[in-house]
Amino acid sequence: MKKTNRYLSMLSLLLVVAFGLMACDSNSTAATTPAANTAVAAAATATSAPAMAVATATTGAATDAKATATTAPVAPAAATDVPPAEVSDAACANAGKVDVSKVKKIAIESGATLRFSGWGNTSEQQVTREQLCRFKQAYPTIKVIYEPIPDNYESKLKTQISSGTEADVFYVNPPLTDLLVSSKKLLKLNDYMSEANMKKSDFFESLINIFSRGDDVYGLPKDFGSIIVFYNQDIVAKATGAKAPPADGNWTWDDYSAFAKSLVSGTGESKVFGTMHQPDYARWLPFALANGAKVLSADGKKSAINSAEAKAALDWYYGLYKDGTAGESKLVSAGWPGEAFGKQKAGFVIEGGWMIPFLKDSANGFNVKWSAAPLPKSPKGTYGDLLFTNAYSARADSKFPKAAAALVTFLSGPVNQEAVLITGFAVPTLKGYESNAYFTDHAAEKALYATASFGTVDYYGPATGVVQKTMSDAMNALYLGKVDTAGALKQMEDGINAALADI
Amino acid sequence: MAVKSLPPQRQGMKRKTRENVAGWLFLTPYLISLIVFTFGAIAYAVYISFTDLKLFGEANYVGFGTYGRVLDPAAPLNKFWKALGNTVIFSVVVVFFQTWLAILFAVVLNSKIRGQRFFRIAWYLPSVTASVVISLIFFWMYKQQGVINYALGAIINNTLGLVGVHFEPVAWLDNTTTALPAIMTMNIFTTIPTFMVMFLAGLQDIPTDVYEAAKIDGASARRMFWSITLPLLRPVIFLVTVLGTIGTLQVFDQIYVMTNEGGPLDSTLTVAYLIWFEAFKRNNLARSAAISFILFVVIFVFFLVQRRFLDRNATD
């Protein structure tokens, strides 16, 4: 009798547990518990989601550009929540010193305390802390509290702004800027800039115009990413008739095709492709832009993508994929081309600055001897590229607007940007660094910096996300054989016009 | 009597009032949080679904305009109907298979087989693991050079390969035809155990003398299953079907983790994902709220239909 009682009570306990679990889990949305987060961190390595492994100087927009429509989605990031911490003198004991006499200081409030938020993994956070330490050398009376937001930055920032609890200074990307400027949440920086002896024209036009409305500046560009060629020096050396691309970028699309073809080797599972041509708009568009194509009309109200220039670029880009010279990452079981390059399954890839820390990270276990070169010029002889950028902005209703502006102008100012350049973390957004000593033996950074003068920012107004997805979806349809290149461009045109009509 | 006692009536009322007051006091904290965070939030969502609120914007009343825009198939880039189609297919297939397989597993586990306790624990594990973790693991398994393709290749090439059939590795999550079935399979696998436990409980409720009587009458095992077990399990089947439908019509985290914004060319886009997408990526709160309420209506209609056909206790 007692035994059945015990079994019955155990069974009822099991049922209660089952009901409880089902009530909060089962098919419905499951809360990611801390245990799940660490399990996620263990299960998802650097090779599964580029957004996690690599969060470099480039933007949230760039991480979207990395994860194409067909490759790994942005999995819940492995980074855990980092508590806000004051950037104190003790924390800055090891930071390098800067020549603060070169900084033109602006007037600030006394006793100012600033909160600063940004995205980035642990190594990025460390770089940011060093920058904040330099800021403290220039403005010792300002107290700075650093609150990193390693994942879901946009959602978290929007939630904070809804409740008025956002930081005083934070990163913004172009879509966020649009949203926040129209709802008047960002501080206008012009007066503070002139006080700090900085002009709008000190920055590359394409970069600063995205964060300005006419002459009113609402964000100062922090850094930028773009697309260049990363090639495997060993594969190039072993291939017959392969010549490394020139460091000044003076090569054509035909040179590029010949180069890719010369690097192809092997068949089947052991095939090494010349390069990776993903069905991702952000990899094809640089070539189309170089050829003179435009995504939107001049007034930004209609699509302009269905043009002869864009078709020529798409025909050429897709052609290399069709004849097997270029592959895509999923064919070599990689999440994205960077991973394929690291695994030495591609002779070269067209990627951005995020490749540098990704290839260097010993956790990924890649051992590739690589160098970099700019993209080729178009058949018209012109250069073009896609830029991904973000900026520092200050909140309009900050309690210490002058101090906030001081932080923004310092971080994007020449003293700090040059210090960041030397650490190899990012390339500057200010003009005039072409002949900097750092670039002499850093080919990738040099090629990246050069793109700012002829590149176009990857931003298309409030419907940017949909425009980007439309272009990638059309390329996906092309690669799946559902349309030809003319049909793909028509699909892009219809989709973009629909997206612009939906605002 | 030495002690003067109150008339029983007044004593009873006082106790009852005291008990009532105590009951309400215990309930109040939970009630307040329920009213504010659940009902209050729902009421606010209903309100904004009748406006055109965008993030950080102002709410202007537009009546049924937002609902009209969501339900309009000709509206530019309106993915609602595709998402609804995907969700309904997902729900019907998953609920069907998970109910039948759960009954099957429960019947197997209820019989006196060897290792019963081990199987009960092993088969219950998928329900205990967080769905995000399982999604990630399956994401890895479904890769083109992942475990599933490897296993299928090994099996098929070694058996049917002798007659010339060769298995090509399939990119399960990248094909428009296989992406949704792949996620459905994963979902069925994850949710069978929970419902299996419910069926087990239901099975153990059935008195054994009914089976004995049937056996005396000469019924086979299969006849007993169809004519005795299933009808007596009807309330549990109703419960499992309803819960399964409600859950599958709201599937979100598998789509979020395993696909990129709704799968290859929107083939795995679901309504719950669209709700999140409209709110957090397109900053369109009013549209997101409208879709939520349309989903609520859909789920409620499904529930009413199932109640009509499956619930014997329902009075129409």
Interface residues (C-beta under 8 A of the other chain):
Chain A: L11 L14 L15 A18 L21 M22 D25 S26 N27 S28 T29 A30 T32 T33 A35 A36 A39 V40 A43 A44 S48 A67 T68 A69 T70 T71 A72 P73 V74 A75 P76 E154 S155 K158 I161 S162 L179 L180 S182 S183 K185 K330 L331 S333 G465 V466 K469 D473 N476 A477 L480 G495 A498 A499 A501 D502
Chain B: L55 F56 G57 A75 P76 L77 V94 S127 V128 A130 S131 V132 V133 L136 I137 F139 W140 K143 Q144 Q145 G146 A171 D174 T176 N187 T191 T194 V197 M198 A201 Q204 L243 G244 I246 G247 T248 Q250 V251 F252 D253 V257 M258 T259 N260 E261 P264 L265 A272 F280 K281 R282 N283
